[in-house]
Amino acid sequence: MTLQNTPIQSLTVLPGTNRIGDPENFNEISIHPGDTISIVGPTGSGKTAFINDIEVFAQGDTVTRRKILVNGSEPSEDLIRDPAKKPIAMITQSTKCLADLTVEKFLSMHLRARKLENNGILDAAIDLTNQFTGEKISGCMRMSSLSGGQTRSLFVADAVIISDAPIILLDEVENAGIFKNRVIETLREKKKAIIFVTHDPYVALLTEKRIVMKGGAVEKILTPGGEEQTALAQIAKMDADMMVLRERIRSGELLSAVTGAGI
């Protein structure tokens, strides 16, 4: 996989320290194209700090003291600073577009920053957005009028189509009204490395590896393999049932009883 002719074969996280200065209990975490990783742990355990270190290519200069390598070496300055070359896209729950632009103008601005011609890219980004959300958008809509689910869906599509970022960081976006199954499926198809900060058990079980955070540090790294397939199937059914219930409530139904058949 390449980005602006710069091959990204691996990203490595080297350990830092926890909040009291003790070293983290791992040697390194290697991330490759196509990997799916979830970051889990209680509120305040350091999940967002972990992906922030990746997003800024930390070099021992953040509070965690972690260091990030690209292809086994320190990233070059242009890889960090040049928006046309940066290989990481980060989408958070609090992401907002303050400028009152239309969707089309917002995406066009990003195309120019990436030094790309349109050639149908804008339409492709909007089409992909509408695969991620039930609230369809169009290019003439204002960014400031989009719902949380629409905005996050657009930013994920933008990261895939326009940024073509090989590494995508998602901070609890599953709570923003997007079709998380479709997002994960698409990112896997595109061979993106996906790192989720999540409290959602379904998202956590869908990923190949789980990093458990505690006290600002990596507590453990889990690679379940096929051990959780039964649990995943059960949680998938519960998640699908909850989605149906949410849509029924949004459409104005009264739920006098909730049963397997009624859902």
Steps between C-alpha positions, in 0.01 A plus 500: 500500500631844418421858578636764264768247394612445861458133592368443851595145588481528878442734789665414832404625846790488748411498872488804721394535862182497704377799701741437789799452274524119495587348160228340292500121494555429129794500261331649195168500318525458122214610275478398134260568209175311554541465879196565719570602859271620779611708797290424808498592867309713749447874455823684571722196445702659217320370188482831317856590601616178332354592161603864543861380528459320169331797332780744592783246447614537861877487551518480878368857511148433633384431854513124437862508372408255222680498167349430158699356211399475134654208313735451794639855500413845630254662259633775277395859563303525175306184587393671823443854373389475137122435483546348154728231644372429850400131514263526798137613522339545842124528550353577842156551653576870548612562139320807368524714190470862610504651149154535347595319179299266287605135503629538144711807584638333814611193303637720218713686753645171621565390142708814446692441824579148379598636156246274328275548197129431545443235231185374676664485844245735660205293382674181618553650846135604529379161374716322760374734773145395417595135546602581859192695612125464466469880480601564139705808415558694178775731382284811537433447872679724751762335721359686801157342440618139505415274793772329703452176309512673163812698593693198627390294200622773265835525677553124483418502128729801453784312674449198273442673164685833514767457768546135398658474846645156571448548875160610634437584866137498618417636846164359614327582171271197531278708728441761231225325301708337230486147361807366677487163323517667161780733613713210627426290191600784266820582685599134496430477127722804443781341707505787749652459844208585731539593867179549698462658840178335613270404785286294261545124558393422143768726348759363744425140404505581128866603519789256482690648795397682820722738692382539859585830671532574871647797688619670184693197375457182299396235754484202262468405133245232405491302177194274540514321164187287469428480872224763497299395193203372702491816710534713184200330339290558813604864528438554127141382547451729801652792310270443203199484733602828665534665158144397413373634831680832450342541157154415634534761774632759253199437276264577788386151602394411854665180625242334722712185517837387373543136401721317253211471257381855559842644424 
